[in-house]
Amino acid sequence: MGEPDPSGKLVGSSYRVDGLRLSVTFYGGICEKYGLKLDESKPGTVVAKVVVTEPQKAGTDCVALAKQQEVSADLKAQLGGRTVFDQATNRELPRSQGPDPVGGPQH
C-alpha cells in the first residue's frame, strides 16, 4: 500500500471521513483529474472507486509521474460501523492515521 499500482488501476491507499464526506487517498498521474464513486448498496459496506473524470488532453505531452492525491464524495448516510473497500482490489481500506484536515477539531 502507499505505492502506485503497476497495473495502472487507480487503487485507494486509505480513507478519512468528515461527517458525510468520505475522502480516499490514492496515487494517480498528474495530467488527469479524478473523482470518487461510492456504492452503498450492500449492508455494512461502502465500496469506493477512484475514476478519471478528465483524461489527459489528446496531443499534449505529460510527464509519466504518479503523485499522491485525494478525492472525495458524499455518503448517503453516516459511515457508522460500515467497512470501506477499494473497488479496484476488493480489499478493505485502512482509515487514515494522518493529521486532522484543515478545519478539523479545534483545541
N, C-alpha and C positions, 0 to 999 in steps of 0.2 A: 504494500500500500504506500501511497505517497509518491509514486513514480509514474511517469507517463506509460500508458499501456501500449506495448509494441504492435498490437493488432490494429491500432487506430480507433478502437472503441473509446467512447467517452465514459470513463469509469470514475464514479464518485469515490472519494477517499474518506470523507467524514461529513457530518451534518451538524447543524445547530438549529434551534428553534426559538423564536421570539413571538409569543402569542400564537397567532395562526400562520405566521411567516416561517416557512421551512427553507433553509439555505443549505446547499450542497457544495462542497469544495471538490475540485477535480483539476486535472491537467489537460489543457487544450491549446491548439495553435493560436498564434497571436493575430492572425489575419481574418478569423471568423468571429461572429458574435453568437452567443449561446443563450439558451433558455432552459427551463426546467418543467417537465411534465410530471404530474403526480397521479397515481392510480390508487384510490382509496376504496376500491370495490370489495376487497377481501377483508373480513373482520380481523381486527388485531394487527393489521399491517398497512404500511404505506410503501408503495413501490415508486422510486424516484428514477427518472430517466433524463439525463442531460442530452439536449438536442442542439443541433446547429440551426439558428434562426436566420442567419445571414451568412451565406458562404462567401469565400474569397471571391472577389470580382474577377471575372474571366480576363485573361490577358495581363494581369498585374503580377509583379514579382513579389514574393514573400519569403522571408527567412523561415526555414523549417525549424521553428523553435516552439517548444511546448512550455507553457507557463502556468503556475498555479492560479486558478480563478475560482470565483464563486458565483452561483446562480441561485435565484430564489423564486418561490411561488407560494401562493396562499393555500392553506389547508381548508377543507370544508368544515372541519371540526377540530377541536384541540387535539394535539398528538396524544396526550394522556399516556397510557401504557403501551401504545402501539409500537411495533418494531419497524424501523426504516430499512428497506432493502434497496440495493442498486440493481436496476433492470439489466444492465449490461453483463453483470456477473452472477446475479441471483444470490448475492451474499449480503449479509447484514452489514449496514454501515455503522461505524462507531460514532458516538456523539463527540463533537469537538471538545477538546480539553483546553483550547486556547483562551486568550483573554476575552473578557466581555466586549461585545462590539460597541462602537461609539454610540452613546445614548443609552447604554446599559444601566444597571443599577448604580445609583449614586450613594456614596457613604457620607 
